[in-house]
Amino acid sequence: MFTSDSNNVKDILRLSFDDIDVEDNANRCMQYEDGKKIAEFVDKWKDIETIIVEEWHGGKVH
């Protein structure tokens, strides 16, 4: 998916982390900075009539 006027996609936030506990691999689990980026992204669009779509790929990266 990409941003364009024809598909009405205004912005994309791309992050990559595994859905694991910090004990499993501290470098691949969600970090504080990831949460901050998500909050900033949502805050950026909160006053505009919009829909936010999430796409998650589950599992661990090996």
PQR file with spaces between the fields and no chain letter, atoms N, CA, C, O and H, PARSE charges and radii, in Angstrom:
ATOM       1  N    MET     1       0.851   -1.173    0.000 -0.4000 1.5000
ATOM       2  CA   MET     1       0.000    0.000    0.000 -0.0000 2.0000
ATOM       3  C    MET     1       0.893    1.232    0.000  0.5500 1.7000
ATOM       4  O    MET     1       1.954    1.241    0.625 -0.5500 1.4000
ATOM       5  N    PHE     2       0.464    2.254   -0.695 -0.4000 1.5000
ATOM       6  CA   PHE     2       1.231    3.480   -0.773 -0.0000 2.0000
ATOM       7  C    PHE     2       0.283    4.673   -0.707  0.5500 1.7000
ATOM       8  O    PHE     2      -0.920    4.538   -0.928 -0.5500 1.4000
ATOM       9  H    PHE     2      -0.397    2.246   -1.203  0.4000 1.0000
ATOM      10  N    THR     3       0.838    5.836   -0.402 -0.4000 1.5000
ATOM      11  CA   THR     3       0.023    7.036   -0.312 -0.0000 2.0000
ATOM      12  C    THR     3      -0.204    7.621   -1.697  0.5500 1.7000
ATOM      13  O    THR     3       0.714    7.697   -2.513 -0.5500 1.4000
ATOM      14  H    THR     3       1.816    5.946   -0.223  0.4000 1.0000
ATOM      15  N    SER     4      -1.442    8.034   -1.948 -0.4000 1.5000
ATOM      16  CA   SER     4      -1.777    8.731   -3.192 -0.0000 2.0000
ATOM      17  C    SER     4      -3.159    9.342   -3.055  0.5500 1.7000
ATOM      18  O    SER     4      -3.944    8.940   -2.196 -0.5500 1.4000
ATOM      19  H    SER     4      -2.188    7.972   -1.285  0.4000 1.0000
ATOM      20  N    ASP     5      -3.452   10.306   -3.898 -0.4000 1.5000
ATOM      21  CA   ASP     5      -4.778   10.915   -3.882 -0.0000 2.0000
ATOM      22  C    ASP     5      -5.843    9.942   -4.368  0.5500 1.7000
ATOM      23  O    ASP     5      -6.986    9.995   -3.913 -0.5500 1.4000
ATOM      24  H    ASP     5      -2.815   10.632   -4.596  0.4000 1.0000
ATOM      25  N    SER     6      -5.480    9.056   -5.285 -0.4000 1.5000
ATOM      26  CA   SER     6      -6.474    8.150   -5.852 -0.0000 2.0000
ATOM      27  C    SER     6      -6.937    7.070   -4.869  0.5500 1.7000
ATOM      28  O    SER     6      -8.078    6.616   -4.960 -0.5500 1.4000
ATOM      29  H    SER     6      -4.552    9.012   -5.655  0.4000 1.0000
ATOM      30  N    ASN     7      -6.085    6.651   -3.937 -0.4000 1.5000
ATOM      31  CA   ASN     7      -6.516    5.620   -2.991 -0.0000 2.0000
ATOM      32  C    ASN     7      -6.857    6.190   -1.612  0.5500 1.7000
ATOM      33  O    ASN     7      -7.221    5.446   -0.702 -0.5500 1.4000
ATOM      34  H    ASN     7      -5.159    7.020   -3.863  0.4000 1.0000
ATOM      35  N    ASN     8      -6.739    7.499   -1.464 -0.4000 1.5000
ATOM      36  CA   ASN     8      -7.072    8.201   -0.216 -0.0000 2.0000
ATOM      37  C    ASN     8      -6.206    7.800    0.967  0.5500 1.7000
ATOM      38  O    ASN     8      -6.560    8.105    2.106 -0.5500 1.4000
ATOM      39  H    ASN     8      -6.444    8.103   -2.204  0.4000 1.0000
ATOM      40  N    VAL     9      -5.083    7.128    0.739 -0.4000 1.5000
ATOM      41  CA   VAL     9      -4.144    6.828    1.815 -0.0000 2.0000
ATOM      42  C    VAL     9      -3.310    8.085    2.040  0.5500 1.7000
ATOM      43  O    VAL     9      -2.620    8.551    1.133 -0.5500 1.4000
ATOM      44  H    VAL     9      -4.795    6.880   -0.186  0.4000 1.0000
ATOM      45  N    LYS    10      -3.375    8.621    3.236 -0.4000 1.5000
ATOM      46  CA   LYS    10      -2.704    9.885    3.546 -0.0000 2.0000
ATOM      47  C    LYS    10      -1.331    9.708    4.166  0.5500 1.7000
ATOM      48  O    LYS    10      -0.457   10.560    4.008 -0.5500 1.4000
ATOM      49  H    LYS    10      -3.935    8.243    3.973  0.4000 1.0000
ATOM      50  N    ASP    11      -1.142    8.605    4.867 -0.4000 1.5000
ATOM      51  CA   ASP    11       0.117    8.418    5.583 -0.0000 2.0000
ATOM      52  C    ASP    11       0.254    6.941    5.931  0.5500 1.7000
ATOM      53  O    ASP    11      -0.740    6.225    6.049 -0.5500 1.4000
ATOM      54  H    ASP    11      -1.852    7.913    4.995  0.4000 1.0000
ATOM      55  N    ILE    12       1.479    6.500    6.091 -0.4000 1.5000
ATOM      56  CA   ILE    12       1.763    5.123    6.477 -0.0000 2.0000
ATOM      57  C    ILE    12       2.837    5.145    7.558  0.5500 1.7000
ATOM      58  O    ILE    12       3.857    5.821    7.419 -0.5500 1.4000
ATOM      59  H    ILE    12       2.287    7.081    5.995  0.4000 1.0000
ATOM      60  N    LEU    13       2.606    4.418    8.612 -0.4000 1.5000
ATOM      61  CA   LEU    13       3.611    4.230    9.661 -0.0000 2.0000
ATOM      62  C    LEU    13       4.075    2.785    9.581  0.5500 1.7000
ATOM      63  O    LEU    13       3.288    1.859    9.779 -0.5500 1.4000
ATOM      64  H    LEU    13       1.778    3.869    8.725  0.4000 1.0000
ATOM      65  N    ARG    14       5.333    2.602    9.294 -0.4000 1.5000
ATOM      66  CA   ARG    14       5.884    1.241    9.208 -0.0000 2.0000
ATOM      67  C    ARG    14       6.812    1.002   10.392  0.5500 1.7000
ATOM      68  O    ARG    14       7.760    1.752   10.627 -0.5500 1.4000
ATOM      69  H    ARG    14       5.972    3.354    9.133  0.4000 1.0000
ATOM      70  N    LEU    15       6.515   -0.054   11.124 -0.4000 1.5000
ATOM      71  CA   LEU    15       7.337   -0.470   12.250 -0.0000 2.0000
ATOM      72  C    LEU    15       7.569   -1.968   12.135  0.5500 1.7000
ATOM      73  O    LEU    15       6.802   -2.680   11.486 -0.5500 1.4000
ATOM      74  H    LEU    15       5.746   -0.663   10.933  0.4000 1.0000
ATOM      75  N    SER    16       8.618   -2.428   12.762 -0.4000 1.5000
ATOM      76  CA   SER    16       8.896   -3.861   12.746 -0.0000 2.0000
ATOM      77  C    SER    16       9.386   -4.289   14.127  0.5500 1.7000
ATOM      78  O    SER    16      10.402   -3.806   14.627 -0.5500 1.4000
ATOM      79  H    SER    16       9.241   -1.850   13.289  0.4000 1.0000
ATOM      80  N    PHE    17       8.634   -5.205   14.723 -0.4000 1.5000
ATOM      81  CA   PHE    17       9.043   -5.803   15.993 -0.0000 2.0000
ATOM      82  C    PHE    17       8.295   -7.116   16.143  0.5500 1.7000
ATOM      83  O    PHE    17       7.237   -7.308   15.544 -0.5500 1.4000
ATOM      84  H    PHE    17       7.809   -5.597   14.317  0.4000 1.0000
ATOM      85  N    ASP    18       8.835   -8.001   16.926 -0.4000 1.5000
ATOM      86  CA   ASP    18       8.212   -9.295   17.157 -0.0000 2.0000
ATOM      87  C    ASP    18       7.261   -9.215   18.343  0.5500 1.7000
ATOM      88  O    ASP    18       7.477   -8.441   19.276 -0.5500 1.4000
ATOM      89  H    ASP    18       9.695   -7.846   17.412  0.4000 1.0000
ATOM      90  N    ASP    19       6.220  -10.014   18.299 -0.4000 1.5000
ATOM      91  CA   ASP    19       5.251  -10.093   19.381 -0.0000 2.0000
ATOM      92  C    ASP    19       5.762  -11.102   20.414  0.5500 1.7000
ATOM      93  O    ASP    19       5.244  -12.211   20.541 -0.5500 1.4000
ATOM      94  H    ASP    19       6.044  -10.643   17.542  0.4000 1.0000
ATOM      95  N    ILE    20       6.785  -10.679   21.138 -0.4000 1.5000
ATOM      96  CA   ILE    20       7.430  -11.553   22.115 -0.0000 2.0000
ATOM      97  C    ILE    20       7.700  -10.776   23.396  0.5500 1.7000
ATOM      98  O    ILE    20       7.612   -9.549   23.427 -0.5500 1.4000
ATOM      99  H    ILE    20       7.205   -9.778   21.034  0.4000 1.0000
ATOM     100  N    ASP    21       8.025  -11.498   24.431 -0.4000 1.5000
ATOM     101  CA   ASP    21       8.399  -10.870   25.695 -0.0000 2.0000
ATOM     102  C    ASP    21       9.852  -10.435   25.641  0.5500 1.7000
ATOM     103  O    ASP    21      10.656  -11.001   24.901 -0.5500 1.4000
ATOM     104  H    ASP    21       8.096  -12.495   24.405  0.4000 1.0000
ATOM     105  N    VAL    22      10.172   -9.438   26.418 -0.4000 1.5000
ATOM     106  CA   VAL    22      11.535   -8.911   26.459 -0.0000 2.0000
ATOM     107  C    VAL    22      12.536   -9.993   26.859  0.5500 1.7000
ATOM     108  O    VAL    22      13.694   -9.954   26.443 -0.5500 1.4000
ATOM     109  H    VAL    22       9.518   -8.978   27.019  0.4000 1.0000
ATOM     110  N    GLU    23      12.092  -10.952   27.662 -0.4000 1.5000
ATOM     111  CA   GLU    23      12.984  -12.032   28.095 -0.0000 2.0000
ATOM     112  C    GLU    23      13.400  -12.929   26.927  0.5500 1.7000
ATOM     113  O    GLU    23      14.470  -13.537   26.956 -0.5500 1.4000
ATOM     114  H    GLU    23      11.151  -10.983   27.999  0.4000 1.0000
ATOM     115  N    ASP    24      12.540  -13.007   25.890 -0.4000 1.5000
ATOM     116  CA   ASP    24      12.848  -13.847   24.733 -0.0000 2.0000
ATOM     117  C    ASP    24      13.904  -13.217   23.829  0.5500 1.7000
ATOM     118  O    ASP    24      14.786  -13.910   23.322 -0.5500 1.4000
ATOM     119  H    ASP    24      11.672  -12.513   25.866  0.4000 1.0000
ATOM     120  N    ASN    25      13.815  -11.916   23.632 -0.4000 1.5000
ATOM     121  CA   ASN    25      14.789  -11.202   22.795 -0.0000 2.0000
ATOM     122  C    ASN    25      14.521   -9.711   22.929  0.5500 1.7000
ATOM     123  O    ASN    25      13.652   -9.170   22.245 -0.5500 1.4000
ATOM     124  H    ASN    25      13.098  -11.353   24.044  0.4000 1.0000
ATOM     125  N    ALA    26      15.243   -9.062   23.784 -0.4000 1.5000
ATOM     126  CA   ALA    26      15.016   -7.647   24.076 -0.0000 2.0000
ATOM     127  C    ALA    26      15.181   -6.760   22.854  0.5500 1.7000
ATOM     128  O    ALA    26      14.584   -5.685   22.793 -0.5500 1.4000
ATOM     129  H    ALA    26      15.949   -9.501   24.339  0.4000 1.0000
ATOM     130  N    ASN    27      15.977   -7.182   21.883 -0.4000 1.5000
ATOM     131  CA   ASN    27      16.213   -6.359   20.706 -0.0000 2.0000
ATOM     132  C    ASN    27      15.086   -6.430   19.682  0.5500 1.7000
ATOM     133  O    ASN    27      14.977   -5.542   18.837 -0.5500 1.4000
ATOM     134  H    ASN    27      16.462   -8.055   21.933  0.4000 1.0000
ATOM     135  N    ARG    28      14.246   -7.462   19.735 -0.4000 1.5000
ATOM     136  CA   ARG    28      13.200   -7.633   18.734 -0.0000 2.0000
ATOM     137  C    ARG    28      11.788   -7.383   19.264  0.5500 1.7000
ATOM     138  O    ARG    28      10.834   -7.364   18.486 -0.5500 1.4000
ATOM     139  H    ARG    28      14.334   -8.183   20.422  0.4000 1.0000
ATOM     140  N    CYS    29      11.643   -7.192   20.571 -0.4000 1.5000
ATOM     141  CA   CYS    29      10.307   -6.919   21.096 -0.0000 2.0000
ATOM     142  C    CYS    29       9.979   -5.434   20.904  0.5500 1.7000
ATOM     143  O    CYS    29      10.864   -4.631   20.610 -0.5500 1.4000
ATOM     144  H    CYS    29      12.418   -7.208   21.203  0.4000 1.0000
ATOM     145  N    MET    30       8.718   -5.082   21.071 -0.4000 1.5000
ATOM     146  CA   MET    30       8.309   -3.690   20.933 -0.0000 2.0000
ATOM     147  C    MET    30       9.067   -2.845   21.946  0.5500 1.7000
ATOM     148  O    MET    30       9.171   -3.203   23.119 -0.5500 1.4000
ATOM     149  H    MET    30       7.999   -5.734   21.310  0.4000 1.0000
ATOM     150  N    GLN    31       9.586   -1.738   21.487 -0.4000 1.5000
ATOM     151  CA   GLN    31      10.359   -0.833   22.319 -0.0000 2.0000
ATOM     152  C    GLN    31       9.523    0.396   22.692  0.5500 1.7000
ATOM     153  O    GLN    31       8.488    0.656   22.078 -0.5500 1.4000
ATOM     154  H    GLN    31       9.502   -1.446   20.534  0.4000 1.0000
ATOM     155  N    TYR    32       9.967    1.131   23.675 -0.4000 1.5000
ATOM     156  CA   TYR    32       9.315    2.376   24.082 -0.0000 2.0000
ATOM     157  C    TYR    32       9.187    3.315   22.887  0.5500 1.7000
ATOM     158  O    TYR    32       8.150    3.954   22.710 -0.5500 1.4000
ATOM     159  H    TYR    32      10.807    0.920   24.174  0.4000 1.0000
ATOM     160  N    GLU    33      10.222    3.402   22.075 -0.4000 1.5000
ATOM     161  CA   GLU    33      10.230    4.291   20.918 -0.0000 2.0000
ATOM     162  C    GLU    33       9.143    3.907   19.910  0.5500 1.7000
ATOM     163  O    GLU    33       8.553    4.779   19.271 -0.5500 1.4000
ATOM     164  H    GLU    33      11.065    2.883   22.219  0.4000 1.0000
ATOM     165  N    ASP    34       8.877    2.595   19.765 -0.4000 1.5000
ATOM     166  CA   ASP    34       7.807    2.140   18.872 -0.0000 2.0000
ATOM     167  C    ASP    34       6.455    2.657   19.361  0.5500 1.7000
ATOM     168  O    ASP    34       5.656    3.165   18.576 -0.5500 1.4000
ATOM     169  H    ASP    34       9.356    1.887   20.283  0.4000 1.0000
ATOM     170  N    GLY    35       6.212    2.525   20.642 -0.4000 1.5000
ATOM     171  CA   GLY    35       4.961    3.014   21.222 -0.0000 2.0000
ATOM     172  C    GLY    35       4.814    4.511   21.056  0.5500 1.7000
ATOM     173  O    GLY    35       3.724    5.013   20.783 -0.5500 1.4000
ATOM     174  H    GLY    35       6.862    2.111   21.280  0.4000 1.0000
ATOM     175  N    LYS    36       5.914    5.220   21.221 -0.4000 1.5000
ATOM     176  CA   LYS    36       5.898    6.672   21.056 -0.0000 2.0000
ATOM     177  C    LYS    36       5.570    7.044   19.611  0.5500 1.7000
ATOM     178  O    LYS    36       4.797    7.972   19.375 -0.5500 1.4000
ATOM     179  H    LYS    36       6.800    4.813   21.442  0.4000 1.0000
ATOM     180  N    LYS    37       6.147    6.332   18.645 -0.4000 1.5000
ATOM     181  CA   LYS    37       5.860    6.590   17.231 -0.0000 2.0000
ATOM     182  C    LYS    37       4.395    6.324   16.909  0.5500 1.7000
ATOM     183  O    LYS    37       3.781    7.070   16.147 -0.5500 1.4000
ATOM     184  H    LYS    37       6.775    5.578   18.837  0.4000 1.0000
ATOM     185  N    ILE    38       3.832    5.262   17.488 -0.4000 1.5000
ATOM     186  CA   ILE    38       2.424    4.949   17.270 -0.0000 2.0000
ATOM     187  C    ILE    38       1.544    6.058   17.843  0.5500 1.7000
ATOM     188  O    ILE    38       0.609    6.514   17.184 -0.5500 1.4000
ATOM     189  H    ILE    38       4.332    4.656   18.107  0.4000 1.0000
ATOM     190  N    ALA    39       1.837    6.486   19.055 -0.4000 1.5000
ATOM     191  CA   ALA    39       1.053    7.546   19.698 -0.0000 2.0000
ATOM     192  C    ALA    39       1.136    8.842   18.906  0.5500 1.7000
ATOM     193  O    ALA    39       0.125    9.523   18.729 -0.5500 1.4000
ATOM     194  H    ALA    39       2.596    6.115   19.590  0.4000 1.0000
ATOM     195  N    GLU    40       2.320    9.192   18.431 -0.4000 1.5000
ATOM     196  CA   GLU    40       2.494   10.416   17.643 -0.0000 2.0000
ATOM     197  C    GLU    40       1.739   10.327   16.318  0.5500 1.7000
ATOM     198  O    GLU    40       1.157   11.314   15.868 -0.5500 1.4000
ATOM     199  H    GLU    40       3.141    8.640   18.575  0.4000 1.0000
ATOM     200  N    PHE    41       1.747    9.152   15.697 -0.4000 1.5000
ATOM     201  CA   PHE    41       1.045    8.952   14.432 -0.0000 2.0000
ATOM     202  C    PHE    41      -0.466    9.123   14.621  0.5500 1.7000
ATOM     203  O    PHE    41      -1.116    9.820   13.843 -0.5500 1.4000
ATOM     204  H    PHE    41       2.220    8.351   16.063  0.4000 1.0000
ATOM     205  N    VAL    42      -1.015    8.492   15.647 -0.4000 1.5000
ATOM     206  CA   VAL    42      -2.449    8.611   15.922 -0.0000 2.0000
ATOM     207  C    VAL    42      -2.795   10.048   16.287  0.5500 1.7000
ATOM     208  O    VAL    42      -3.809   10.577   15.833 -0.5500 1.4000
ATOM     209  H    VAL    42      -0.487    7.925   16.279  0.4000 1.0000
ATOM     210  N    ASP    43      -1.964   10.680   17.099 -0.4000 1.5000
ATOM     211  CA   ASP    43      -2.212   12.065   17.504 -0.0000 2.0000
ATOM     212  C    ASP    43      -2.213   13.003   16.300  0.5500 1.7000
ATOM     213  O    ASP    43      -2.985   13.960   16.253 -0.5500 1.4000
ATOM     214  H    ASP    43      -1.140   10.251   17.468  0.4000 1.0000
ATOM     215  N    LYS    44      -1.355   12.729   15.337 -0.4000 1.5000
ATOM     216  CA   LYS    44      -1.251   13.552   14.128 -0.0000 2.0000
ATOM     217  C    LYS    44      -2.569   13.588   13.359  0.5500 1.7000
ATOM     218  O    LYS    44      -2.907   14.607   12.758 -0.5500 1.4000
ATOM     219  H    LYS    44      -0.727   11.952   15.375  0.4000 1.0000
ATOM     220  N    TRP    45      -3.317   12.480   13.375 -0.4000 1.5000
ATOM     221  CA   TRP    45      -4.529   12.365   12.579 -0.0000 2.0000
ATOM     222  C    TRP    45      -5.818   12.434   13.395  0.5500 1.7000
ATOM     223  O    TRP    45      -6.902   12.292   12.828 -0.5500 1.4000
ATOM     224  H    TRP    45      -3.042   11.652   13.863  0.4000 1.0000
ATOM     225  N    LYS    46      -5.734   12.645   14.691 -0.4000 1.5000
ATOM     226  CA   LYS    46      -6.917   12.534   15.555 -0.0000 2.0000
ATOM     227  C    LYS    46      -7.994   13.571   15.272  0.5500 1.7000
ATOM     228  O    LYS    46      -9.171   13.295   15.504 -0.5500 1.4000
ATOM     229  H    LYS    46      -4.854   12.760   15.152  0.4000 1.0000
ATOM     230  N    ASP    47      -7.640   14.739   14.785 -0.4000 1.5000
ATOM     231  CA   ASP    47      -8.628   15.791   14.556 -0.0000 2.0000
ATOM     232  C    ASP    47      -9.141   15.813   13.118  0.5500 1.7000
ATOM     233  O    ASP    47      -9.908   16.701   12.748 -0.5500 1.4000
ATOM     234  H    ASP    47      -6.684   14.963   14.597  0.4000 1.0000
ATOM     235  N    ILE    48      -8.734   14.867   12.327 -0.4000 1.5000
ATOM     236  CA   ILE    48      -9.145   14.785   10.934 -0.0000 2.0000
ATOM     237  C    ILE    48     -10.035   13.564   10.776  0.5500 1.7000
ATOM     238  O    ILE    48      -9.740   12.491   11.302 -0.5500 1.4000
ATOM     239  H    ILE    48      -8.110   14.145   12.627  0.4000 1.0000
ATOM     240  N    GLU    49     -11.128   13.741   10.045 -0.4000 1.5000
ATOM     241  CA   GLU    49     -12.013   12.600    9.808 -0.0000 2.0000
ATOM     242  C    GLU    49     -11.240   11.551    9.022  0.5500 1.7000
ATOM     243  O    GLU    49     -10.936   11.739    7.844 -0.5500 1.4000
ATOM     244  H    GLU    49     -11.368   14.612    9.617  0.4000 1.0000
ATOM     245  N    THR    50     -10.934   10.466    9.674 -0.4000 1.5000
ATOM     246  CA   THR    50     -10.070    9.469    9.057 -0.0000 2.0000
ATOM     247  C    THR    50     -10.319    8.088    9.645  0.5500 1.7000
ATOM     248  O    THR    50     -10.934    7.946   10.702 -0.5500 1.4000
ATOM     249  H    THR    50     -11.181   10.313   10.631  0.4000 1.0000
ATOM     250  N    ILE    51      -9.846    7.108    8.962 -0.4000 1.5000
ATOM     251  CA   ILE    51      -9.864    5.729    9.442 -0.0000 2.0000
ATOM     252  C    ILE    51      -8.420    5.266    9.498  0.5500 1.7000
ATOM     253  O    ILE    51      -7.665    5.458    8.545 -0.5500 1.4000
ATOM     254  H    ILE    51      -9.347    7.224    8.103  0.4000 1.0000
ATOM     255  N    ILE    52      -8.038    4.667   10.594 -0.4000 1.5000
ATOM     256  CA   ILE    52      -6.693    4.113   10.724 -0.0000 2.0000
ATOM     257  C    ILE    52      -6.797    2.607   10.603  0.5500 1.7000
ATOM     258  O    ILE    52      -7.536    1.963   11.348 -0.5500 1.4000
ATOM     259  H    ILE    52      -8.652    4.511   11.369  0.4000 1.0000
ATOM     260  N    VAL    53      -6.063    2.055    9.675 -0.4000 1.5000
ATOM     261  CA   VAL    53      -6.060    0.619    9.428 -0.0000 2.0000
ATOM     262  C    VAL    53      -4.752    0.049    9.953  0.5500 1.7000
ATOM     263  O    VAL    53      -3.679    0.586    9.677 -0.5500 1.4000
ATOM     264  H    VAL    53      -5.462    2.577    9.070  0.4000 1.0000
ATOM     265  N    GLU    54      -4.843   -1.022   10.699 -0.4000 1.5000
ATOM     266  CA   GLU    54      -3.650   -1.699   11.217 -0.0000 2.0000
ATOM     267  C    GLU    54      -3.475   -3.000   10.464  0.5500 1.7000
ATOM     268  O    GLU    54      -4.444   -3.700   10.172 -0.5500 1.4000
ATOM     269  H    GLU    54      -5.714   -1.458   10.923  0.4000 1.0000
ATOM     270  N    GLU    55      -2.253   -3.313   10.160 -0.4000 1.5000
ATOM     271  CA   GLU    55      -1.950   -4.606    9.561 -0.0000 2.0000
ATOM     272  C    GLU    55      -0.813   -5.224   10.356  0.5500 1.7000
ATOM     273  O    GLU    55       0.271   -4.649   10.460 -0.5500 1.4000
ATOM     274  H    GLU    55      -1.465   -2.744   10.397  0.4000 1.0000
ATOM     275  N    TRP    56      -1.065   -6.380   10.907 -0.4000 1.5000
ATOM     276  CA   TRP    56      -0.089   -7.059   11.745 -0.0000 2.0000
ATOM     277  C    TRP    56       0.246   -8.412   11.120  0.5500 1.7000
ATOM     278  O    TRP    56      -0.634   -9.112   10.620 -0.5500 1.4000
ATOM     279  H    TRP    56      -1.945   -6.847   10.822  0.4000 1.0000
ATOM     280  N    HIS    57       1.475   -8.754   11.155 -0.4000 1.5000
ATOM     281  CA   HIS    57       1.909  -10.093   10.755 -0.0000 2.0000
ATOM     282  C    HIS    57       2.399  -10.780   12.015  0.5500 1.7000
ATOM     283  O    HIS    57       3.409  -10.372   12.589 -0.5500 1.4000
ATOM     284  H    HIS    57       2.190   -8.186   11.561  0.4000 1.0000
ATOM     285  N    GLY    58       1.710  -11.801   12.445 -0.4000 1.5000
ATOM     286  CA   GLY    58       2.021  -12.450   13.702 -0.0000 2.0000
ATOM     287  C    GLY    58       3.199  -13.394   13.610  0.5500 1.7000
ATOM     288  O    GLY    58       3.602  -13.827   12.531 -0.5500 1.4000
ATOM     289  H    GLY    58       0.890  -12.132   11.979  0.4000 1.0000
ATOM     290  N    GLY    59       3.730  -13.695   14.764 -0.4000 1.5000
ATOM     291  CA   GLY    59       4.816  -14.657   14.848 -0.0000 2.0000
ATOM     292  C    GLY    59       6.173  -14.016   15.007  0.5500 1.7000
ATOM     293  O    GLY    59       6.320  -12.794   14.990 -0.5500 1.4000
ATOM     294  H    GLY    59       3.403  -13.343   15.641  0.4000 1.0000
ATOM     295  N    LYS    60       7.147  -14.865   15.160 -0.4000 1.5000
ATOM     296  CA   LYS    60       8.535  -14.436   15.345 -0.0000 2.0000
ATOM     297  C    LYS    60       9.274  -14.463   14.025  0.5500 1.7000
ATOM     298  O    LYS    60       9.001  -15.289   13.154 -0.5500 1.4000
ATOM     299  H    LYS    60       7.028  -15.858   15.174  0.4000 1.0000
ATOM     300  N    VAL    61      10.211  -13.548   13.897 -0.4000 1.5000
ATOM     301  CA   VAL    61      11.121  -13.571   12.748 -0.0000 2.0000
ATOM     302  C    VAL    61      12.322  -14.408   13.155  0.5500 1.7000
ATOM     303  O    VAL    61      12.921  -14.152   14.199 -0.5500 1.4000
ATOM     304  H    VAL    61      10.432  -12.878   14.605  0.4000 1.0000
ATOM     305  N    HIS    62      12.682  -15.389   12.365 -0.4000 1.5000
ATOM     306  CA   HIS    62      13.808  -16.273   12.707 -0.0000 2.0000
ATOM     307  C    HIS    62      15.019  -15.941   11.891  0.5500 1.7000
ATOM     308  O    HIS    62      16.060  -16.580   12.043 -0.5500 1.4000
ATOM     309  H    HIS    62      12.196  -15.598   11.516  0.4000 1.0000
